[in-house]
Amino acid sequence: MIAHEALRAGLRDAGLAIQVGPFVVRLRSRLDRVERSVALFYDRQLLPAASAPFADFHVTLAGSPGLRSVWRPQARFFLDGRSPFRPLPLAHAYPLFEWGLNWCIAQHAHDFLMIHAAVLERDGRALVMPGEPGAGKSTLTAALTLSGWRLLSDEFALLSLATGKLVALPRPVSLKNAAIDLIRERYPQAIIGPASHDTSKGTVAHLKPPDSSIERMHQQAGPAWLVFPRFAAGGRDRLQPLERAEALLKLVGSSFNYSVVGGAGFEAAADLIEQSACLNLEYADLDASLGLLNDLAGAGA
């Protein structure tokens, strides 16, 4: 943890080195809203300037030049000096950083089979939850994180091709729309940053991971449960067994880089399936589904 003055100076000079699981991100920015969010969410993951190692990603968040800085100001994301996607309104600068970092990892981290999934751990066993947009994955992830599960990731299941275990990537959990107030009201201890309105995903705010998840970011976890959640308003909360062949197809379909890592990716996915109880989760009531998942963990794989 560093003083705020040093954080600002680092962001505006050579950049701050941030340890995010197995990756080091060097971030530069002169945007006040980025500075405030980094101070809030990544204060325990900042590396001392004197000992900061080689960075995997060199990222800059910058404002618009010229008249754009006054008229409809925008934020731009740069990786190694190049901007891979279009600018966003300045008010969306911090979500742009998180979305841009997702892109960086998805494009480059091929030592892992990468799956669009949340990962949480309890008693050394990992719960992997792939989810399509609207499935309620992040809401469940936030609630489990604030109920005693260790957060490994909200966005990426990083399955090591070397060990077959899940590698932690603890970052802020992205909450959207009604889930923001739901989590804030249910968990008074939750640290939730300011909301960004009218993004491509609606209103977005981020939940800070608990200190315990940050402190254990270098601990891997073996897979135990593979659960595919689906939110169904007015439905019945239930876990249903899923055939392993179907689970494998769904898992592969959620992967960012299955076609890139080839046979090693198939072996890693197949091993995860063999080691996991595979289930579909239909949920409508957060309390009921939390109970089902906690009972699952209490009963073992």
C-alpha positions as CSV (number, residue, x, y, z in Angstrom):
1,M,0.0,0.0,0.0
2,I,1.4,3.4,-0.9
3,A,0.5,7.0,-0.1
4,H,-2.0,8.7,-2.3
5,E,0.6,11.3,-3.4
6,A,3.0,8.6,-4.5
7,L,0.1,6.8,-6.3
8,R,-0.7,9.9,-8.3
9,A,2.9,10.6,-9.1
10,G,3.4,7.0,-10.3
11,L,0.3,7.0,-12.5
12,R,1.4,10.2,-14.1
13,D,5.1,9.4,-14.6
14,A,6.4,5.9,-15.4
15,G,3.2,4.1,-14.4
16,L,2.1,2.0,-11.5
17,A,2.9,-1.7,-11.5
18,I,-0.2,-3.7,-10.3
19,Q,0.0,-7.4,-9.5
20,V,-3.2,-9.1,-10.9
21,G,-2.9,-12.8,-10.2
22,P,-0.1,-14.1,-12.5
23,F,0.1,-10.9,-14.5
24,V,1.7,-7.5,-13.9
25,V,0.0,-4.5,-15.4
26,R,1.8,-1.2,-15.7
27,L,-0.8,1.5,-15.8
28,R,-0.3,5.2,-16.7
29,S,-3.1,7.8,-16.5
30,R,-3.7,11.5,-15.7
31,L,-7.5,10.9,-15.3
32,D,-8.7,11.7,-11.8
33,R,-11.5,9.1,-12.0
34,V,-9.0,6.4,-12.9
35,E,-6.7,7.5,-10.0
36,R,-9.5,7.3,-7.5
37,S,-10.6,3.9,-8.6
38,V,-7.1,2.4,-8.6
39,A,-6.6,3.8,-5.1
40,L,-9.9,2.2,-4.0
41,F,-9.7,-1.2,-5.7
42,Y,-6.0,-2.0,-6.2
43,D,-4.3,-0.4,-3.2
44,R,-3.1,-3.9,-1.9
45,Q,-1.9,-5.0,-5.3
46,L,0.5,-2.1,-6.1
47,L,4.2,-3.2,-6.4
48,P,7.0,-0.9,-5.1
49,A,8.6,1.0,-8.0
50,A,12.1,-0.2,-7.0
51,S,11.2,-3.9,-7.1
52,A,8.5,-4.0,-9.9
53,P,9.3,-6.8,-12.3
54,F,8.7,-6.9,-16.1
55,A,5.2,-6.0,-16.9
56,D,3.0,-8.2,-19.1
57,F,0.8,-5.3,-20.2
58,H,1.7,-1.6,-20.6
59,V,-1.6,0.2,-20.4
60,T,-2.4,3.9,-20.7
61,L,-5.8,5.6,-20.0
62,A,-5.9,9.0,-21.6
63,G,-8.4,11.8,-22.2
64,S,-9.3,13.3,-25.5
65,P,-7.0,15.9,-27.1
66,G,-7.9,19.3,-28.4
67,L,-11.5,20.5,-28.4
68,R,-12.7,17.0,-27.5
69,S,-11.3,17.6,-24.0
70,V,-14.0,20.2,-23.5
71,W,-16.8,19.1,-25.8
72,R,-18.0,15.6,-25.0
73,P,-14.7,14.5,-23.5
74,Q,-13.7,10.9,-24.0
75,A,-11.4,8.3,-22.5
76,R,-9.1,6.2,-24.6
77,F,-7.4,2.9,-23.8
78,F,-3.9,2.2,-25.1
79,L,-1.9,-1.1,-25.0
80,D,1.7,-0.6,-25.9
81,G,0.9,2.8,-27.4
82,R,-1.9,1.5,-29.7
83,S,-5.6,1.8,-29.1
84,P,-7.5,-1.5,-29.9
85,F,-11.0,-0.1,-29.6
86,R,-13.0,3.1,-29.9
87,P,-13.1,5.8,-27.2
88,L,-15.8,5.9,-24.6
89,P,-17.3,8.9,-22.7
90,L,-14.9,10.1,-20.0
91,A,-17.4,9.0,-17.3
92,H,-16.7,5.4,-18.4
93,A,-13.0,5.6,-18.0
94,Y,-12.7,3.1,-15.2
95,P,-15.0,0.5,-16.7
96,L,-13.0,1.0,-19.9
97,F,-9.8,0.0,-18.0
98,E,-11.4,-3.2,-16.6
99,W,-12.9,-4.1,-20.0
100,G,-9.6,-3.3,-21.8
101,L,-7.7,-5.5,-19.3
102,N,-10.1,-8.4,-20.1
103,W,-9.2,-8.0,-23.7
104,C,-5.5,-8.0,-23.0
105,I,-5.7,-11.2,-21.0
106,A,-8.0,-12.9,-23.6
107,Q,-5.6,-12.0,-26.4
108,H,-2.3,-13.0,-24.8
109,A,-2.6,-15.5,-21.9
110,H,-2.3,-18.7,-23.8
111,D,-0.5,-20.6,-21.0
112,F,-4.0,-21.2,-19.7
113,L,-7.3,-22.5,-21.1
114,M,-9.3,-19.3,-20.6
115,I,-13.0,-19.7,-19.9
116,H,-15.6,-17.0,-19.5
117,A,-16.5,-18.0,-16.0
118,A,-16.5,-16.9,-12.4
119,V,-14.3,-19.0,-10.0
120,L,-14.6,-19.2,-6.3
121,E,-13.0,-21.5,-3.7
122,R,-14.0,-23.1,-0.4
123,D,-11.8,-25.5,1.6
124,G,-9.4,-25.8,-1.3
125,R,-12.1,-26.8,-3.9
126,A,-13.0,-24.5,-6.8
127,L,-16.5,-23.7,-8.1
128,V,-16.4,-22.8,-11.8
129,M,-19.5,-20.9,-13.1
130,P,-19.6,-20.1,-16.8
131,G,-22.4,-17.8,-17.7
132,E,-23.9,-16.0,-20.7
133,P,-24.8,-12.3,-20.4
134,G,-27.9,-12.0,-18.2
135,A,-27.3,-15.4,-16.5
136,G,-26.8,-13.6,-13.1
137,K,-23.2,-14.9,-12.8
138,S,-21.7,-11.7,-11.3
139,T,-24.6,-11.3,-8.8
140,L,-24.0,-14.8,-7.5
141,T,-20.3,-14.3,-7.5
142,A,-20.6,-11.1,-5.4
143,A,-22.9,-12.8,-2.9
144,L,-20.7,-15.9,-2.5
145,T,-17.6,-13.7,-2.2
146,L,-19.2,-11.7,0.6
147,S,-20.5,-14.9,2.3
148,G,-17.1,-16.5,3.0
149,W,-16.0,-18.0,-0.4
150,R,-12.6,-16.9,-1.8
151,L,-12.8,-15.0,-5.0
152,L,-10.5,-16.2,-7.8
153,S,-12.2,-14.4,-10.6
154,D,-15.4,-12.8,-11.8
155,E,-14.6,-13.0,-15.5
156,F,-11.9,-15.6,-16.3
157,A,-11.4,-19.1,-15.3
158,L,-7.7,-19.5,-15.9
159,L,-7.1,-23.3,-16.0
160,S,-3.4,-23.9,-16.0
161,L,-2.2,-26.2,-18.8
162,A,0.7,-27.3,-16.6
163,T,-1.1,-28.1,-13.3
164,G,-4.7,-28.5,-14.3
165,K,-5.7,-26.2,-11.4
166,L,-7.5,-22.8,-11.4
167,V,-5.2,-19.8,-11.1
168,A,-6.5,-16.8,-9.1
169,L,-7.1,-13.5,-10.9
170,P,-8.8,-11.4,-8.1
171,R,-10.2,-8.2,-9.5
172,P,-13.3,-6.1,-8.8
173,V,-16.6,-7.8,-9.5
174,S,-18.6,-6.0,-12.2
175,L,-22.2,-5.4,-10.9
176,K,-24.9,-4.2,-13.2
177,N,-28.2,-2.4,-12.9
178,A,-30.5,-3.8,-10.1
179,A,-27.7,-6.0,-8.8
180,I,-25.8,-3.0,-7.5
181,D,-28.4,-2.0,-4.9
182,L,-29.2,-5.6,-4.2
183,I,-25.7,-6.4,-3.1
184,R,-25.2,-3.0,-1.4
185,E,-28.3,-3.4,0.7
186,R,-27.8,-7.1,1.5
187,Y,-24.1,-6.8,2.5
188,P,-23.4,-3.5,4.4
189,Q,-19.7,-4.4,4.5
190,A,-19.4,-4.4,0.7
191,I,-17.1,-1.8,-0.8
192,I,-18.7,-0.7,-4.1
193,G,-17.3,2.1,-6.2
194,P,-19.2,4.8,-8.0
195,A,-21.7,3.8,-10.6
196,S,-21.1,4.5,-14.3
197,H,-24.4,5.1,-16.1
198,D,-25.5,4.5,-19.7
199,T,-22.7,2.1,-20.6
200,S,-23.2,-0.6,-23.2
201,K,-24.1,-2.8,-20.3
202,G,-26.4,-0.3,-18.5
203,T,-25.4,1.0,-15.1
204,V,-22.1,-0.6,-13.9
205,A,-20.4,-0.5,-10.5
206,H,-17.5,-2.6,-9.1
207,L,-17.2,-4.5,-5.9
208,K,-13.8,-4.6,-4.2
209,P,-12.6,-8.2,-3.4
210,P,-12.1,-8.9,0.3
211,D,-8.5,-8.6,1.5
212,S,-8.4,-12.4,2.2
213,S,-8.9,-13.0,-1.6
214,I,-6.0,-10.6,-2.4
215,E,-3.7,-12.1,0.2
216,R,-4.2,-15.6,-1.3
217,M,-4.0,-14.7,-5.0
218,H,-1.0,-17.0,-5.6
219,Q,-2.8,-20.1,-4.2
220,Q,-4.3,-22.3,-7.0
221,A,-7.4,-24.5,-6.4
222,G,-8.4,-27.8,-7.8
223,P,-11.8,-28.0,-9.6
224,A,-14.7,-29.6,-7.7
225,W,-17.9,-28.2,-9.2
226,L,-18.8,-27.0,-12.6
227,V,-22.2,-25.1,-12.4
228,F,-23.9,-23.4,-15.3
229,P,-26.3,-20.7,-13.7
230,R,-29.3,-19.3,-15.4
231,F,-31.5,-16.6,-13.9
232,A,-35.2,-17.2,-14.4
233,A,-37.5,-14.7,-12.7
234,G,-40.4,-16.4,-11.0
235,G,-38.8,-19.8,-11.5
236,R,-37.8,-22.5,-9.1
237,D,-34.3,-22.6,-7.6
238,R,-32.8,-26.0,-8.3
239,L,-29.6,-27.8,-9.2
240,Q,-29.8,-30.5,-11.8
241,P,-27.1,-33.0,-12.9
242,L,-25.6,-32.4,-16.3
243,E,-24.2,-35.1,-18.5
244,R,-20.4,-34.8,-18.7
245,A,-20.4,-34.8,-22.5
246,E,-22.9,-31.9,-22.6
247,A,-20.9,-30.1,-19.9
248,L,-17.7,-30.5,-21.9
249,L,-19.4,-29.0,-25.0
250,K,-20.7,-26.1,-23.0
251,L,-17.4,-25.5,-21.3
252,V,-15.5,-25.4,-24.7
253,G,-18.1,-23.0,-26.0
254,S,-17.4,-20.6,-23.2
255,S,-13.6,-20.7,-23.8
256,F,-11.8,-17.7,-25.3
257,N,-8.8,-19.7,-26.7
258,Y,-9.7,-23.3,-27.1
259,S,-8.8,-23.3,-30.8
260,V,-5.5,-21.7,-30.0
261,V,-4.2,-24.0,-27.3
262,G,-5.3,-27.2,-29.3
263,G,-4.8,-30.6,-27.8
264,A,-3.5,-29.3,-24.5
265,G,-6.8,-27.3,-24.1
266,F,-8.9,-30.4,-24.7
267,E,-7.0,-32.4,-22.2
268,A,-7.3,-29.6,-19.6
269,A,-11.0,-29.2,-20.2
270,A,-11.6,-33.0,-20.1
271,D,-9.7,-33.3,-16.8
272,L,-11.7,-30.5,-15.3
273,I,-14.9,-32.3,-16.3
274,E,-13.7,-35.5,-14.8
275,Q,-12.8,-33.9,-11.5
276,S,-16.0,-31.9,-11.2
277,A,-19.7,-32.4,-10.3
278,C,-21.4,-31.0,-13.4
279,L,-24.7,-29.2,-12.8
280,N,-27.2,-26.7,-14.1
281,L,-28.5,-24.1,-11.7
282,E,-31.8,-22.4,-12.3
283,Y,-32.2,-19.6,-9.9
284,A,-34.8,-16.9,-9.1
285,D,-34.2,-16.2,-5.4
286,L,-30.6,-15.3,-4.3
287,D,-31.1,-16.7,-0.8
288,A,-32.3,-20.1,-2.1
289,S,-29.5,-20.5,-4.6
290,L,-26.9,-19.4,-2.1
291,G,-28.2,-22.2,0.1
292,L,-28.0,-24.7,-2.7
293,L,-24.4,-23.8,-3.4
294,N,-23.3,-23.7,0.2
295,D,-25.0,-27.1,0.8
296,L,-23.1,-28.4,-2.3
297,A,-19.8,-27.3,-0.8
298,G,-20.7,-28.7,2.6
299,A,-21.6,-32.1,1.2
300,G,-18.4,-32.4,-0.9
301,A,-17.9,-33.1,-4.6
